[in-house]
Amino acid sequence: MRCGAKCLLVELEINGEKQVKPINARTPVDARKTIRLEYGAEANILSVRSEKRK
């Protein structure tokens, strides 16, 4: 985990199946990069939101 990183929730669609994955990243752009590196081009990213703390 890098300095300034926070947990972002990425909502994505893979093979017609919607999933929500928590990703540790500094910005939403970094979270999208991480998802694309992990799942490739077939992952359709729907939204990136910050996780609300309780």
C-alpha positions in Angstrom: 0.0 0.0 0.0 1.4 3.4 -1.0 1.3 6.6 0.9 -2.0 8.4 0.4 -3.8 5.3 -0.8 -7.4 4.7 0.2 -9.9 1.9 -0.5 -11.9 2.4 -3.6 -14.9 0.2 -4.7 -14.8 -0.6 -8.4 -18.0 -1.8 -10.0 -17.3 -3.8 -13.1 -18.9 -6.2 -15.5 -17.1 -9.4 -16.7 -18.7 -11.8 -19.0 -22.2 -10.3 -18.3 -21.7 -10.6 -14.5 -21.6 -7.5 -12.3 -19.0 -7.5 -9.5 -17.8 -5.0 -6.9 -14.1 -5.2 -6.0 -12.3 -3.2 -3.3 -9.0 -1.8 -4.6 -6.3 0.1 -2.7 -5.2 3.1 -4.8 -4.5 6.8 -4.6 -6.9 7.9 -7.3 -9.8 6.5 -9.3 -7.5 6.4 -12.3 -5.0 4.2 -10.5 -7.9 1.9 -9.5 -9.0 1.6 -13.2 -5.4 0.8 -14.2 -5.2 -1.9 -11.6 -8.4 -3.5 -12.8 -7.3 -3.4 -16.5 -4.0 -5.0 -15.6 -5.7 -7.8 -13.6 -8.6 -8.6 -15.9 -7.6 -7.2 -19.3 -9.7 -5.4 -21.9 -12.8 -7.7 -21.4 -13.6 -6.0 -18.1 -16.1 -3.2 -18.5 -15.7 -0.7 -15.6 -19.0 0.8 -14.6 -18.0 3.1 -11.7 -15.3 3.8 -9.1 -16.4 5.1 -5.7 -14.6 5.7 -2.4 -15.6 3.4 0.4 -17.5 5.0 3.2 -16.0 4.4 6.6 -18.3 3.5 9.5 
